[in-house]
């Protein structure tokens, strides 16, 4: 009798349906969108103060 395949990918069993590469790309874009405004806000705060 064959054993059921195990989840060895490290992803949760309740995946959102995205592949690992799509998850990495989504996370990278999200971090980029959060990281870009910070230097601009600092520059505006310094020059418009």
C-alpha positions in Angstrom: 0.0 0.0 0.0 1.3 3.4 -0.9 1.8 6.1 1.6 0.2 9.5 1.2 2.6 12.2 -0.1 3.9 14.5 2.6 4.2 18.2 2.5 8.0 18.6 2.3 8.0 22.0 0.6 7.8 24.0 3.8 4.6 25.7 2.7 1.6 25.3 4.8 -1.1 22.8 4.0 -3.5 25.6 3.6 -1.8 27.4 0.7 -3.2 30.5 -0.9 -2.8 28.8 -4.3 0.3 30.8 -5.2 3.5 29.1 -6.1 6.6 29.7 -4.0 8.1 32.0 -6.7 4.8 34.1 -6.8 4.9 34.4 -3.0 8.5 35.6 -3.1 7.7 38.1 -5.8 4.6 39.4 -3.9 6.7 39.8 -0.7 9.5 41.6 -2.6 7.0 44.0 -4.2 5.3 44.7 -0.9 8.6 45.4 0.9 9.7 47.6 -2.0 6.4 49.6 -1.8 6.9 50.0 1.9 10.6 50.9 1.7 10.5 53.5 -1.0 8.4 56.2 0.8 10.6 56.2 3.9 13.6 58.1 2.5 11.2 60.5 0.7 9.4 61.2 3.9 12.7 61.8 5.7 13.9 64.1 3.0 10.6 66.1 3.0 10.8 66.3 6.8 14.4 67.6 6.6 13.8 70.2 3.9 10.3 71.4 4.8 10.9 71.8 8.5 
